[in-house]
Amino acid sequence: MTKSELIAALMQKHLHLQLKDINLIVNTVFDSISTSLADNNRVELRGFGAFSIKERDPRIGRNPKTGEQVQVSKKYIPFFKTGKDLHARINKARKA
């Protein structure tokens, strides 16, 4: 689901809200999650999952074009771990 599909789905469920209000809500939630992660904070949405930052150690990589080895520096990546309820819901849907 894309961001625009999420907004469209919310519009169908909440007919009393205008498009600009739904856009503001969705953007505020995403911006809040992004800001918290940028500040090295964990974001937990109970029943859904938790967003956190993981550190990747420096390593030797390979340039895919030339095949030559390159040094890849340490970096931080966003990580999402599903919550218990979401995990159960996904697995239940797959078994059906």
C-alpha positions as CSV (number, residue, x, y, z in Angstrom):
1,M,0.0,0.0,0.0
2,T,1.4,3.4,-0.9
3,K,0.9,6.6,1.0
4,S,-1.8,7.8,-1.5
5,E,-3.6,4.4,-1.2
6,L,-3.6,4.8,2.6
7,I,-5.1,8.3,2.3
8,A,-7.8,7.0,-0.1
9,A,-8.6,4.1,2.3
10,L,-8.9,6.5,5.2
11,M,-11.1,8.8,3.2
12,Q,-13.5,5.9,2.5
13,K,-13.7,4.9,6.1
14,H,-14.0,8.5,7.5
15,L,-16.3,10.4,5.1
16,H,-16.7,13.3,7.6
17,L,-13.0,14.2,7.2
18,Q,-11.7,16.3,4.3
19,L,-8.7,15.3,2.1
20,K,-6.5,18.0,3.5
21,D,-7.2,16.8,7.1
22,I,-6.4,13.2,6.3
23,N,-3.2,14.4,4.5
24,L,-2.2,16.4,7.6
25,I,-2.8,13.4,9.9
26,V,-0.9,10.9,7.8
27,N,2.0,13.4,7.2
28,T,2.1,14.3,10.9
29,V,2.3,10.6,11.9
30,F,5.1,9.8,9.4
31,D,7.0,13.0,10.3
32,S,6.8,12.2,14.0
33,I,8.1,8.7,13.4
34,S,10.9,10.0,11.2
35,T,11.9,12.7,13.6
36,S,12.0,10.3,16.6
37,L,14.2,7.9,14.6
38,A,16.5,10.7,13.6
39,D,16.8,11.6,17.2
40,N,17.8,8.0,17.9
41,N,14.6,7.2,19.7
42,R,12.6,4.0,19.4
43,V,8.9,4.3,18.2
44,E,6.6,1.6,19.5
45,L,3.0,1.2,18.3
46,R,1.4,-1.4,20.6
47,G,0.0,-4.3,18.7
48,F,1.5,-3.1,15.4
49,G,5.3,-3.0,15.9
50,A,8.3,-1.0,16.8
51,F,10.7,1.1,14.7
52,S,14.3,1.5,15.8
53,I,17.7,2.2,14.4
54,K,20.4,-0.5,13.9
55,E,24.0,0.2,13.4
56,R,25.8,-1.5,10.5
57,D,29.5,-2.0,11.0
58,P,32.0,-0.8,8.4
59,R,32.9,-3.4,5.8
60,I,34.5,-4.1,2.5
61,G,32.0,-3.9,-0.4
62,R,32.3,-4.3,-4.1
63,N,31.5,-1.8,-6.8
64,P,28.9,-3.7,-9.0
65,K,30.1,-1.9,-12.2
66,T,33.8,-2.5,-11.9
67,G,34.0,-5.3,-9.4
68,E,36.7,-3.4,-7.4
69,Q,36.6,-3.5,-3.6
70,V,35.5,-0.3,-1.8
71,Q,35.4,0.6,1.9
72,V,31.8,1.0,3.1
73,S,31.7,3.1,6.2
74,K,29.5,2.5,9.3
75,K,25.9,3.5,8.8
76,Y,22.6,3.4,10.6
77,I,19.5,1.9,9.1
78,P,15.8,1.9,10.2
79,F,14.5,-1.4,11.5
80,F,10.9,-2.6,12.0
81,K,10.0,-5.4,14.3
82,T,6.4,-6.6,14.1
83,G,4.2,-6.6,17.2
84,K,2.7,-9.8,18.6
85,D,-0.8,-9.0,17.3
86,L,0.3,-8.1,13.8
87,H,2.6,-11.2,13.6
88,A,-0.3,-13.4,14.6
89,R,-2.7,-11.7,12.2
90,I,-0.3,-12.1,9.3
91,N,0.3,-15.7,10.0
92,K,-3.4,-16.4,10.4
93,A,-4.1,-14.8,7.0
94,R,-1.4,-16.9,5.3
95,K,-2.8,-20.2,6.7
96,A,-6.4,-19.6,5.4
